[in-house]
Amino acid sequence: MQKRFPSLTRPARGIGWSPNRRVIIAAIILTSLLAVAASLAWFSRGGSPHDRASTPTPSATGSATPSQAVPGPAGGTGSVPQPPAVSEPVAYAKAAAAMLWSYDTRNTSRDQQLAGMDAWMTKESKYADWASISAQVPDPVLWSRMADNDQHATSTATEAHYPSAFKQALVDDPTAITEAYIYLVTVNGTQQIAWKNGGSGAEDRAVSLAVQCRPSHDCSLVAIAPRVAP
């Protein structure tokens, strides 16, 4: 029987933001923003039948080591799309979530996947949390196993919104956003996974993303929030 391997996006258990990064982001979008986020929902694979039946994820086995730096040139970015020229936070977050939930190991190397994801990141290094993004990519051994299995995924971001805590924070202090114009957006959607010999499946997805959208500039990705905010 054909074995199905874990999907690209998985729970960032034990990863989260560093204390210094958390302080920086919280100061920008108000200190209580992420503290009041509700319990972790469908951040990625948790709770699905696939989660119970398939090969354990690297985070569960302890074999994954999150990338801390973008790899060097790897012959392009494979199937990873270029970031859109969008200046509206919700629209950009939907596109970014769909990018994070999609991959194709048949024609994209792990280094290409990371390089393509990095193109979506803010260039303001004091805000960018690359570790939270790169941690979504499996370690080289697992990526190779997924490639042997021709595993690939497409996704659809069906809905996105500002979490209630973020909206209330803006009401309480409308000027806080002008420090770095970082917005928190929760995106819901569906990921369709397929592998060789006709294997396929679909799973719900939800993620909260911090995106930067300065006036008169295209948006960029800052981080994946450690919890899904309602």
C-alpha positions as CSV (number, residue, x, y, z in Angstrom):
1,M,0.0,0.0,0.0
2,Q,1.3,3.4,-1.0
3,K,2.5,5.3,2.1
4,R,1.6,9.0,2.4
5,F,4.1,11.3,3.9
6,P,3.5,14.4,6.0
7,S,2.4,17.7,4.4
8,L,4.8,20.6,4.1
9,T,3.1,22.9,6.6
10,R,3.1,21.4,10.1
11,P,2.6,22.6,13.6
12,A,5.5,24.7,14.9
13,R,5.5,23.0,18.3
14,G,8.3,24.4,20.4
15,I,9.4,26.9,17.8
16,G,7.4,30.2,18.1
17,W,9.0,33.6,18.2
18,S,12.1,34.2,20.2
19,P,11.6,36.4,23.3
20,N,13.3,39.4,21.7
21,R,11.3,39.0,18.5
22,R,8.1,38.6,20.5
23,V,8.8,41.9,22.3
24,I,9.5,43.8,19.1
25,I,6.4,42.5,17.3
26,A,4.2,43.0,20.4
27,A,5.4,46.6,20.7
28,I,4.3,47.2,17.2
29,I,0.9,45.7,17.2
30,L,0.3,46.2,20.9
31,T,1.6,44.1,23.7
32,S,-1.7,42.2,24.3
33,L,-2.2,41.2,20.7
34,L,-1.0,37.6,20.7
35,A,-1.4,37.1,24.4
36,V,-5.2,37.1,24.0
37,A,-5.2,34.8,21.0
38,A,-7.4,31.7,21.5
39,S,-6.4,28.1,21.6
40,L,-4.4,26.6,18.8
41,A,-6.8,25.6,16.0
42,W,-6.0,24.0,12.6
43,F,-2.5,25.6,12.4
44,S,-1.6,22.8,10.0
45,R,-1.9,19.1,10.4
46,G,-3.1,18.6,14.0
47,G,-6.1,16.4,14.6
48,S,-6.6,15.0,11.1
49,P,-6.9,11.3,10.2
50,H,-3.7,11.8,8.3
51,D,-2.0,13.0,11.5
52,R,-2.9,9.7,13.2
53,A,-2.1,7.3,10.4
54,S,0.8,8.6,8.4
55,T,4.5,8.8,9.1
56,P,5.3,11.1,12.0
57,T,6.4,14.6,11.2
58,P,9.9,15.8,11.9
59,S,8.7,17.8,14.9
60,A,7.2,14.7,16.4
61,T,10.4,12.6,15.9
62,G,12.8,15.3,16.8
63,S,14.7,15.0,13.5
64,A,13.9,18.4,12.1
65,T,16.3,21.3,12.4
66,P,14.7,24.6,11.3
67,S,16.6,26.6,8.8
68,Q,18.0,29.8,10.2
69,A,19.3,31.3,7.0
70,V,18.2,31.4,3.4
71,P,20.2,29.0,1.2
72,G,22.4,30.2,-1.6
73,P,21.2,30.3,-5.2
74,A,19.6,27.0,-6.2
75,G,18.7,27.4,-9.8
76,G,15.5,29.5,-9.2
77,T,12.5,28.9,-6.9
78,G,10.9,26.0,-8.6
79,S,7.1,25.9,-8.1
80,V,7.0,28.6,-5.5
81,P,5.1,31.6,-6.9
82,Q,6.5,35.1,-6.8
83,P,4.8,37.5,-4.2
84,P,2.0,39.5,-5.7
85,A,2.2,43.3,-6.0
86,V,-0.5,43.8,-3.3
87,S,-0.8,46.7,-0.8
88,E,-3.9,45.4,1.1
89,P,-3.0,43.2,4.2
90,V,-5.9,40.7,4.0
91,A,-5.4,40.0,0.3
92,Y,-1.6,39.6,0.7
93,A,-2.1,37.3,3.7
94,K,-4.4,35.1,1.7
95,A,-1.8,34.8,-1.1
96,A,1.0,34.1,1.4
97,A,-1.0,31.4,3.2
98,A,-1.7,29.7,-0.1
99,M,2.0,29.8,-0.9
100,L,2.9,28.3,2.4
101,W,0.4,25.5,2.0
102,S,1.6,24.6,-1.5
103,Y,4.6,22.8,-2.8
104,D,5.8,20.3,-5.4
105,T,8.7,18.0,-4.6
106,R,8.6,16.7,-8.2
107,N,10.2,19.8,-9.6
108,T,11.3,21.9,-6.6
109,S,14.3,21.2,-4.4
110,R,14.2,22.0,-0.7
111,D,16.6,24.9,-1.2
112,Q,14.4,26.3,-4.0
113,Q,11.4,26.1,-1.7
114,L,13.2,28.1,0.9
115,A,14.5,30.6,-1.6
116,G,11.0,31.1,-3.0
117,M,9.5,31.6,0.5
118,D,12.2,34.1,1.4
119,A,11.2,36.3,-1.6
120,W,7.9,37.0,0.3
121,M,9.7,38.3,3.4
122,T,10.0,41.9,4.5
123,K,13.5,43.3,3.9
124,E,13.4,45.1,7.2
125,S,15.5,42.6,9.1
126,K,14.6,43.8,12.6
127,Y,11.0,42.7,12.0
128,A,11.4,39.6,9.8
129,D,11.1,36.3,11.7
130,W,12.6,34.0,9.1
131,A,12.8,31.1,11.6
132,S,9.0,30.9,11.9
133,I,8.7,30.6,8.1
134,S,11.6,28.3,7.3
135,A,10.5,26.0,10.1
136,Q,7.5,25.0,7.9
137,V,9.9,23.1,5.5
138,P,10.8,19.5,6.4
139,D,14.4,18.6,7.0
140,P,16.4,17.4,3.9
141,V,15.9,13.7,4.6
142,L,12.1,14.0,4.8
143,W,12.0,16.3,1.8
144,S,13.9,13.6,-0.1
145,R,11.4,10.9,1.0
146,M,8.6,13.2,-0.1
147,A,10.2,13.7,-3.5
148,D,10.7,9.9,-3.9
149,N,6.9,9.7,-3.4
150,D,6.2,12.6,-5.9
151,Q,4.3,14.4,-3.1
152,H,2.8,17.8,-4.1
153,A,0.1,20.0,-2.8
154,T,-2.1,22.9,-3.9
155,S,-4.2,25.1,-1.7
156,T,-7.1,27.5,-1.6
157,A,-7.4,30.4,0.9
158,T,-11.1,30.6,1.3
159,E,-11.4,33.3,4.0
160,A,-9.2,35.8,5.8
161,H,-9.9,38.4,8.5
162,Y,-8.3,40.6,11.2
163,P,-8.6,38.8,14.5
164,S,-10.9,40.4,17.1
165,A,-7.9,41.2,19.4
166,F,-6.1,43.0,16.7
167,K,-9.2,45.1,15.7
168,Q,-9.7,46.0,19.4
169,A,-6.1,46.9,19.7
170,L,-6.4,49.3,16.8
171,V,-9.5,50.9,18.4
172,D,-7.7,51.3,21.7
173,D,-4.6,52.9,20.1
174,P,-5.0,53.8,16.3
175,T,-1.5,55.2,16.1
176,A,0.3,52.1,17.2
177,I,0.2,50.6,13.7
178,T,2.1,53.5,12.2
179,E,5.4,52.3,13.9
180,A,6.0,49.6,11.3
181,Y,2.5,49.0,9.7
182,I,2.4,45.3,10.7
183,Y,-1.0,43.7,10.6
184,L,-2.2,40.4,12.0
185,V,-4.4,38.4,9.6
186,T,-6.0,34.9,10.2
187,V,-6.5,32.9,7.0
188,N,-8.6,29.8,6.6
189,G,-8.4,27.4,3.7
190,T,-8.0,23.9,2.3
191,Q,-4.9,22.0,1.2
192,Q,-5.1,19.3,-1.4
193,I,-2.3,16.8,-1.3
194,A,-1.4,14.1,-3.9
195,W,1.3,11.5,-4.4
196,K,2.2,8.9,-6.9
197,N,0.0,5.9,-7.7
198,G,-3.1,8.1,-7.4
199,G,-2.9,8.9,-3.7
200,S,-4.6,12.1,-2.6
201,G,-6.3,13.8,0.2
202,A,-7.5,17.2,1.5
203,E,-7.2,18.9,4.8
204,D,-8.4,22.2,6.4
205,R,-5.8,24.8,7.2
206,A,-5.7,27.9,9.4
207,V,-2.9,30.2,10.2
208,S,-2.3,33.7,11.5
209,L,0.3,35.8,9.7
210,A,2.0,39.0,10.5
211,V,2.3,41.0,7.3
212,Q,3.8,44.5,6.7
213,C,2.0,46.9,4.4
214,R,3.6,50.3,4.5
215,P,1.7,53.1,2.7
216,S,2.6,53.3,-1.0
217,H,4.5,50.0,-0.8
218,D,3.6,46.4,-1.6
219,C,3.0,44.1,1.4
220,S,5.5,41.6,2.6
221,L,5.5,38.7,5.0
222,V,6.9,39.2,8.6
223,A,6.1,36.0,10.5
224,I,3.8,33.1,11.3
225,A,2.1,33.8,14.6
226,P,2.7,31.0,17.2
227,R,-1.1,30.6,17.6
228,V,-4.2,31.0,15.4
229,A,-6.0,34.1,16.5
230,P,-9.8,34.1,16.2
